[in-house]
Amino acid sequence: MAQNKRLAARLERARTDSSRSSISDRIRKRKGRVIEEENVEFDINDEVHKEKDPDSDLIPVDYLSDEEIPEESESPLKCTKIIYATRTHSQLNQFVAEIQKTRFRPRVVTVGSRANLCVNDAVLALKQGNLINDRCNELRDSKNPNIGAKKLKDQNGEKVPKSTKSCHCEYFKSDAIEDLADQILALKTNTLDSVVETGRRLQGCAYFASRSVLPICELVLVPYQVLLHKPTREAWGVDLKNNIVVVDEAHNLLQTISAIHATELDEKQLSIGATLIRDYIDRFRSRLKAKNFMYIRQLQKVVVSLENLLRKFKNQPENCVYTLPRFLTQMSCTEVDFFKLLHYMETTNLCKKFHGYFMRYCNSVGVQSKPKEAEKPVSGVKMLMNKLKNVENQENLSKIETPEEPEKPSVAARVSSPLYHIMQFIEALTTPSDDARIIINKEDPNNGKNARFHFILLNPAEKLRDIVKNSRSLVLIGAEKLRDIVKNSRSLVLIGGTMQPVDQLLDAFERVCEIPRADIREFSCGHVIDDNQLTAISLGRGPNQHELTLTYANRSTSATIAAITQCLVNMLRQVPNGAVVFFPSYDYMGFFMKAIKNSGALAQLSNVKPVFFESRDANSNVWQKFCTAAKLEKGALLCAVVGGKLSEGINFSDELGRCVFMVGLPYANKSSIELQEQMKYLDEKVRSGSGSAFYEALCMHSVNQAIGRVIRHRNDYAAIILLDSRFAKPNISQALPGWIKDRLTHHDNFGPAFSQLVKFFKSR
């Protein structure tokens, strides 16, 4: 009741301007005294820091019951919502910008993780989501003995009386959070960036302010992770019941479900986890209650069993595939109830306690080894730190230039405990699905990959059905898991610029989610452009008359590389400003770049337009450089990868993309054991040929997303060139978006295609 009254009062304040003066007054009051934190040693006489048992926070509390007792809570104040989900936060920001152009003024909140919304720089420095979440909880927990290690002083250097409140994060203050919540409801801060910026100004936590207003917001903007992952959705209190769910970029919804619930566990994580658990038991055995000791020993048995099983199979000539029951039999852990073990780990925050032990005793050991101690036996934790130290040194040596950076947290503070990954894998083992498979990937020394377990579900739509039933795992194809989202929401709207092909998605709704065909509405419209604003060409041969059939077997021949290069050089001379070439993979783009560089063709291509290559490096500024060059008269050429950072979410509008080339067809690696299992499952469970249709759909979704990056508004224009003879096949061309295939012309020879391109740009 009290919470609902606060929400109602907050909503009333948002409707008026009466709160502005009070907010300003509170801001001035908070800024009147600048408080800085200074690390000092514990004062043994300070009652706040007295702690008879410095490790008490590392010991699980007395665990009394395996039964989950639901807490009584009042029904929150609610309103009917539109829940809008898309892939990235940048797309959510774009959506907010479009809303602001309309006359509608709904109450809007953008949902994000602590990593996105935290305004405490010391916490953000941890970088990893699990560590940020744990540190946030620690700072709000007055029982943590480490918190008292800091004294507060005002701007004059005088000691400030310690607060008696349980919060030790300077941004977790009720009045500041309330002020920020008022700003969100008053439509002054809608995007994540604006909420964080205002949170810093008001000195209030953006994460908890956003959570507090969600029940009374009419439009809730969420990334896929929040909508499709039950624990995250529950943490935010996003209720689907009787609300409208809109999923943007829905062409890859099923694959997104697979990625969100992916779970892997490798040999190194198991080895470190086993060492950590053993050392923990050795240190605290006499202090653990009987039930705590029992469950921690069960956890140890599970980890050791997994480690032994992986070692047994890691040198096998082929990867192994197991059903879930067969895998559990191989583990030989029949006496372990995984559901109770998982409940225990969640209830006692065991991963957090293990990470606290890891941080505290790794730091006490230190990462600097002394020469004289080199021959002395070391503990498991110290060996673990030595491994981390070696990794840290290798990373530092690999950097040619190291700019000055702010001081980073210690190695231990920045490395997540392997217990988090182990717990995720145990969650996967509790998945009640007959479609689960566990793939044991053998060690690959050539790629530096350890042996690993890979848990998959062959029917991701199952994942959405079980979202409400508390099952979690890695998923591969997604249909079954859509069911509960469909049943709980008032309506589900899937939208996208390039939804084709949609057969797999329709099958997910009809066969798996059991939605009658009559209840599914399809609407597809053409592009807003006229016919003279787009020319689409598929080409069967290059200027050298070499056939352009870029299968894996012949795409790397010198004749094929020459044909592609000649097409680009000749056609780009007719293209103004910027152009983009999409390759099927980073490996093939790298091979192409090396081949034309050695042959001298790269210099020839660069004379037509300066050439930029997409980098795997997330911090690369290639995109910014290309944008600058593309707007010049000569323009520029960007070589990018289908499925890479630039193939989705980036718009090549106007001068940035007057022409887009698609080199070949980006088929997935058919030798992938995961893909083989998916195709086999579909052939067995749906109908013969469904696996091949899925394989084709994966490819064409990627093609459509890449070439759909051009022509982004009513007055835009561009050319689309498809360099592969296979685009003339009906099954391929029919999978293209309607606005492209209706304008597509296939040419067997280069001459007519070149003439069509020249005519198009001369008419502009």
N, C-alpha and C positions, 0 to 999 in steps of 0.2 A: 504494500500500500504506500509506504513512504517513497519507494522508488518511483511509482506511478505519479505521485504528487509532484515529485521533482521534475519528472519529464513534462508533465502538464504545465508547470510553472515556466520551464525552459521554453516550451513551445509558445506560450503566451508572450514571453519576453522577445522571442524572435519575430513576433507579429508586430511589435511596436518598436519605437526607437528609444524607449524610456531607459533602457539598460546601458546606453552608450556612455553616459557620464559616470555611472558606477564602475563600468569596465575600465575607463580611463583612469579613474581614481585609484583602482586597485593596481593597475599597471604601474602608476607613478609610485605607489607605496612600496611595491616589490622592488622597483629599481632604485629606491632611495637608499637602500643598503646593499652594497655589493659584497657578496660573500665569496671568498676563495677557499679552496681546499688545499691543505698542505699535509703531505705524508709525514707522520712522526712515529716514533717508537711507542709501543704500549707503555702506559704508566701503570705500574703494578699497584699503586695506591688509588687509582681511579676506579671507583665502584662500577662505572659503566663497562670497563674492560676486564673486570675480574672474571675469570672463567676457570673453574676447577677442571673442566674437561674440554680441552680445546678441540677434540675430535668428535664432540657430541653431534655436530651437524652432519657427520659422515655416517652415522649409525642409523639404520631404519628404525622408526618408532615401533612400539609393540604392535604387531600385526595380529588382530584378534579374529578376523572373519574373512572367509573367501567369498562371502555373499556381498553383493553390491547393494547398499542401502540408499535409495534415492533421497536426496535432500528435499525438504518441503520448501517450496518457493511460491510466491504470488504470481498470478498470471500477469505478464508484462503488458503495458499499454501498447496497442498495435494499431496499424492501419494497413489497408490494402496496398501492396507494393508491386512495382515492376522491377524485377531483378535482371539487370543487364550484364551479361558476361562476355568477355573477349579474351584474347591471348595475353596481351601485354598492358602494362600501365600506361604506356604512351598512347595506345589506342583508346583507353578510357579517358585520358586527358583530351584527345581529339573529340570524343563524343560530348564531353562537357562543353567544349568550345562551340559545338554545333547547337547544343541546347540553349546556350546564352544568346544565340542569334534569333531565337524564336520569341513569341510572346508568352510562352509558358514559363512559370516559375515554381516548379515542384520543389519540395524539400529533398535535397540530394546529398548523399554521402558516398565517398569512394572508399572501398575496403582494401586494406593492405596488411602485410605482415609487420611485425616489429622492425624487421630489417628495413622496410620501406618507410615506416612512420616514426621510428625512434629519433628523438632530437638530442639524445645524450651522446656526445662524441666518444666518450670513454667506452661506452657499451658498443657503439657502432664499429669501433676499432677491432672488435673480435671477428667481424665479417661473417662468420658462419651462423646460419639461422638457429641451430640448436643452442649454440653458446650464447647468442644474443637473448634468446628466450629465457635461458637459465639465469643469466646475469641480471636480467630485468626482475625476475622473481626474487633473486637474492637481495637486490637493493631495496625491495619492498618487504623484506623479512627481517624484523628486528632481532631475531634469534641468531642470525648469522654472526659469528664472532669476528669475522674479518671486517665487518662494516665499521666497527668502532675504532679502527686504526687511523681515522682521519679526524682532525680537529678543525673547527670552523673559526675564521677570523673575519672581521668586517674590513671595510676599506681603510680604516685607520690602524689596522694591525692588532686591534683588541679582540680578545676571545669573546665569542658569542655563546650564550648558554645553549647547551645541547637540547634539541627538541625531544619532547617525550613521545612524539608520534612514532609509529612503526615504520614509516617510510624514510628511506635514506637516499632516494633519488631526488635531486633538486627540482626536477620537472614534474614529479608526481605529487601535485598539490591540488586539493579539491577546488579552491577558488579559481586557480589558473585554468584547470581543466574545464570548469564550468563556463568560464569566459570564452574559451576556445570553442566549446560546444555551441554557445550562443551565436558565435560568428559563423559556424557551419550552417546552423538552421536559418540564419539571416541571409543566406545565399551569398555570403562574402568570400567563403573559401570552399570550393567544391573539388578541386583536383588534389591529388596527393602532394604535389609540390607546394601548392598554396597553403594547404593545411600545415605542412611541416614548417614552412616559412613563418606563418602566423604563430605556430606553436613556439618557435624560438623567440619571437618578439614578445609573446605573452608569458614566456617561461612556463608553458604547460605542455603536458604529454599529448602529442597528436594521436597516438594509438588509442589511449583510453578515452579521449574526447570523442573520437570517431565511433568507438564501440557504444558510448553512452547515448548517442543520438540515433543509432540505427533503428530502434523500435518504432520511432515516429517519423522516419523518412519515407517518402513516397517513391523515390527512385534510388535504388541501391546498385552501385556499380562495382562489380567484382571481377577479378581475374579468374580464369578457368580453375586454378588450384583451389579457390575457396568454394566454388559451386560444386565441383566434382569430387572433392575430398571431404568425407564426412567429419573427421575430427576438426579440421579447420573450419568447416561450416558451422559446427556446433559451438566452437570457441567464440565465434563472432555472433552467434545467435541468429543466423540467417535461416528463417523458417520458410519453407516452400509452400506450405499448406495454404491453399486458396489464393496464392499469389501468381502473377504472370512472370514466366521465365523466358527471357530472350537470349539466345546464344548466337553471337556474331562469329564470322569466320567459321561457320559450322561444317564446312567441307572436310575438315580434319578432326571432327569431334571424337570419333572412335579411336583414332590414333593418339589423340591428346589424352584420353582416358588411360590408354596403355602407358604413355610416358609418365603420367602423374603417379601411377601406382607401381612403377618399376621398382624392383628390389633385387639388389645384387649383394653378395657377400664373398670377399676374396680371402685367400690364404693368409695374407699379411694381417688383415683385420682380425681373423680368428686367432692367429698366433699372439698378437698383442692383447686381445681380449682375454685369452686364457691366462696369460701372464698377470694381467691386472687383477683378475678375479682371485687367482691363487695368492698373490701378495696381500690382497685385501683380507682374505680369510685368515691368513697367517697372522696378520696384525690384530684383527678384531675378533678372532674366534671366541675368546673367553667373554666377550661383551655382547655377543649377539643372543637375543632371545631364541628359544627353541624353534619357533616357526620361521623366524627370519633366517636362521642358520639353515633350516631345511630347504627353503626356496633358493637361497644363494647357492647351496650345494647342487640343487637341481639345475640351476642355470649353468653352473660349472660343468656338469655332466653333459648338458646339451652342447655347450661350446666345444668341449673336448671331443665329443662324438662327431660333430661337424668337421672339426679339424682333422681327425683321423680318417674320416670318410673322404675328405677332399684330397688328402695325401695319397690315399689308396688309388684314386682314379686320375690324379693330375698328369701322370705320364702315360696314360692310355693312348693308343694310336688315334682314336676318334672320340669326339664329344659324346656324352651319354645323356639320354633322356629318360626321366622317371615320371610316373604318375605320383600323385601325392601319397596314397597309401603305401606304394612300394618304396618310396623314398623314406617314409617314417619307419618302415620295417628295417631298412638298411641302417638307419641311425641307431637302432637298438636302445631306444629310450621309452619303452612301453610303459614304464612306471611313472613317467612324467605327464602330468595333465597340463598341456600347453595353454589351455584357456585360463586355468587358475594361476599358472606362472606369469602369464601376461598381465592378468588382473593385479597380481601382487606387484609387479614391476611398475605398473601405472599408478597404483594407489600409494606406494611408498616413495615414488620419484627415485627409483633405484638408479637409473642412468645418471641423474643429476648428482647423486651422492658418489657414484663411482668417478664421475668427472671431477668432482670436488677433491676426492682423494688423489686422483691423477694429477691435478694442478698443484695441490699443496705439497705432496711429497716428491713430485718431479722437480718443483722449484727449490725444495729444500736440498735436494741432491745437487742440483745445478747442472748445467750443460757443459761446463768447462772441465775436461778431464786433466788430471795431473800426471806427469810422466812417471813419477815414483809409484803411483797407484795403478799403473797399467796392468801389472800382473796379479793384482789382488782380485779375489772373487767379487762380483758385483751383484746387486739385487736385480730382480726382474724389472722393477720400475726404472732402475738406473740403466739397464740394458735398453729399455724402451726409449729413454731419453737420448741415449747414444745414437739410436737409429734416427730419431727425430733431428738430432744435431747434424748427422751426416746428410740427411735430406736438405736441411737448411743450408749447409755449406755448399752443396751441389747447386742449389738454386742461386746462391749468391755468386758462385764462380761462373755461372752461365750468363750473367749479365755483363755485357761489355761496358755499358755506361750506367752508373747508378746515381741518379739525382738525389739531392738531399731530401729526406722525407721526415715527417714527424716520427718520434720514437714509437716503435711498435710494441704491442704487448709481448710478453714472453712467449717462447715456443709453445709451452704447454697451454697457455691461455688461448692460443690461436688454433690449436689442434683439437678437433672433436674426438671425444672418447669413442672407441669402436663399439661400445655398448649400445649407442644409438642405432648403429647399423644392425647389430645383432638383434635388438628388440624389433626392428622393422621386419627382419626375416622371420622371427618367431610369429609376428602378426600374420605374415603370409602363410605360415604353416597352419594357422587356425582358420583359413578360408574354407568354408563349406562348399566346395565346388568339385564336381567330377571332371571339370575341364582344366584343372590345374596341371601344369607340367613343371618339373625342375630340371634344368639343363646344367650339367656339370661341364664347364668349359675347361679344357686342358690348358696347361701352362704354355705360353707362347713367348719363348725367349727372344725371338726376332723383333717383336713389338714391345718387349718389356712388360708383358701382362702376366700377372699371377694367375694360377688356377682359381676358379671362382664358381659359386653357385649362382644360377640365374633363374628366378622364380617367375613363371608366366601363367597367364590365363588365356586360353585360346578363344575366349568369347567375351570381350570387354563389355558388351552390353549387359552381361551378367553383373558386371561391377556396379553399374548404376542401379540395378535392381536391389543389390545388397547394400547400397549406400546407407539405407535406413536400418539394415539388419546387422550392422557392425562388422561386416567382413571387409578385409583389406588385403590387397596383393598386387602383383604386377600383372597387367593385362595386355593382350596383343591385338585383339581384333575388336571391337566393342559393340556389343548390341544388347546383351542381357542386362547390363547395368543401367540402361536408360529407363527401365520400367518404373522405378519408384519416383524418379523425377517427373515422369509423365503422369503418374497416378496422383501425386501429391499436389502438383501445381494446378492452378485453374486452367491454364493453357501454356503450351510450350511452343515457342516460335524459333525456328532455326533459319538464319539468314546468312547470305554470303554473296559476294560479287560473282564468284565462279563456283557454283555448287556441283556442276557436272563433273563426273558421273554420280548419280544419286541412288543407283540400284542397291548398293550395300546398305545405305542408310535406311531406305524404305524397307528392306528385308529385316533390319534390326527392329523397326517399329511393329511390323506386321507379325513376323514369326516369333521373335523373342519377347517383345514387350506386349504381344497379344492385343495390339490396337487395331480395331476393325478398319479396313481400307476406307470405309465411308467417313471415318472420323479424321482422316488425314487430308489436309488441303494443300495443294501445290499451286504456287503462283510464280511465274517467270516472265520477266519483261525484257524487251530489247534495250540496247544502249541508247543514251540520249543523243548520240551523234548522228549525223547524216552519212549516207554511203560514201560521199566524196571525202570523208575525214579519215578513212581507214582503208588501206590496201593490205591484203593478207596473201602471202605467196608461199607455197611449198615447192621445193626444188629437188629434182631427182639426180641431176648431174652438175658437176662444176664446169668452169670454163675449159678445163683440160679434158673434158668428156669422161672423167672418172666418175663412176656411180657413187652417189652419196648414200650408202647404206651403212650407217655407223654402228654396226654390231660390235660386241666386245672383241670379236676375232679380227676384224679388219679396220677398226677405227684408228689404230695407231700406225698404219702403214704410211710410208712416205708419200704415196700417191694421194691418199685420203687427206693427209695434213696439207699437202699442196693445194688440193681442190678447195678445202675450207678457206685457206689463206687467200687464194685468188678471188673467191666469192666476196670475202670481206673487203679486200683492197679495192676491187672494182665498184662494189655497191656503196661503200662508205664515201666515195668521191661524190656521190649524188645526194648524200644525206647531210642536212644542215645540223649544226650544233651537236648535241649529245646522242650517243648510241650505246646500246648494251648488248653484250654477247653472253648467253647463258650456256655453261658447260654442265655435263651430267654429274661431275664429281670434282673435288679438289685435286685428286690424283691425276685425272685426265687433263684438267686445266694446266697443272704443273708440267705434265709431259708435253702438251701443246706449246706452252711458253718456251720450254727448253729447246724443242725441235725447231721452232721458227727463229729463235735466237741464234742457234748454230748454223742455220741455213742462210741467215741474213734477211729473212722475210720480216722479222720484227722491225728492223730499221725501215723497210719499205712501208710497212703498216703505220709506223710512227710518223712518217712523212705526210700521211693523209690526215691522221688525227693522233694526238698524244694518247698513249695506251696506259691504262691503270688496271692492276690486277687486285681482286678482292683478297684480303688476308684473313687467315684464321684468327689472328690476334684481335681480341676484343677492343683493344685500345688503339687500333690502327686509325689513321686519319685519311685513308684512301678516299672515302666517300666525300669528305669536305673538299679535298683537292680536285676530285672529278667534277663536283658541282661548280666550282669556280671556273675550271677550264671549259666545261660544256657550254656555258653561257657566252663564251667568246665566239667570234665569227668562225674560226676554224673548228671549234667544238672539241670533243674528246670521246674516247672509246673506253668503256668499262667492261672488263671481263669478270664475270661473276659466276657463282655456282648455284644450281638448282637445289633448293633446300638450305642454302646458306643464309647468312644474315641479311643479304640484300635482295633475296628472292621473294620474301614475304614481309609486309609491313612497311616497305619503303616505296614511295610513289615516284615514278619517273615521269612526271608531268611536264608538259611544255618543252622547253629547251633541253631538259635533262634526258628525254627519251623520245626522239623523233623516229627512231627505228630500234627494234629489238630482234635479235637473232637467237634462234634456238638450235644449238648444235646437237643433233642426235636426240635419242629418247632416253630419259634417265631411269631406266629400269633398276629395281633393287637387285642386290646380289642374291642370285638364286641358290647359291651354295650355303647361304646362312641357314643354320639349323632352326633358328626361330621362325624364319619365313617358311621353311619346309613344313614345320609342324602346323603353322597357320593354314597353309594351303591344304594339307592333308586333312585337317579337322573340318574345313569347309566342304571338301569333297565328300566326306563321310556323313556329316551332320545336316548339310543343306541339300545339295544335289551335285551330281558329277559335273565338273567344269567350273564350279564356284570358286575353287582355288585359283584357277587361271584368270577368271574375271576379276578377282580381288587383286591379283598381281598387276593386271592391266590398269585397274583403277588407281592403284598407288602411283603408278607412273604418270597417268594423265592428270591427276590432281596436282602433281608437282609442276607439270607443264603449264597447266591453266593458271596456276598462281603466279608463275614467273612471267609469262607473256601478258598477263592481265595487269601488270604494273604500269603499262603505258595507257594513255588516253584517260585522264582522270577527271575531266569536266566537259561541259557542253561545247566549248570552243577549241578543245585540244584536237590534235591530229597526229598520226604516226603510221609507220609501216611495220608489219610483222613478217619476218622471213623465217621459214621452217626448213632447216638444212638437213633433210633426211627423206629418202624416197618412200619410207614407210608411212609418212603422213598422208600419202595418197590412198592407203588402205581404208576401206569403209569403217572398220571397227575402231580405227584411230581417229579419223577425221570426225566421226559422229560423236566422239567423246569431248570434242572442243566446245567451248561456250557458243551458244547460238549466235551471238553478235559477231563472232569471228568466223565460224564455219559457213555462215550465210554469205560472207564476203571472200571466202578462200578460193584461190585459183591454183591448180597444180600445173607445174611445167616440168616436163622431162628434161629439157635442155636449158642452158643458162641464158641464151640470147633473148627469148621471149620474156623471161622473168626480169631480166635487166631492163628491157624496154618498158615493161609495166611500171617498174619502180621509177624510172626517169620521168615518165608521163605523170605519175602521181605527184612528185615533188615540184614539177614545173607548173602544175595547176594550182599550187598553193600560193 
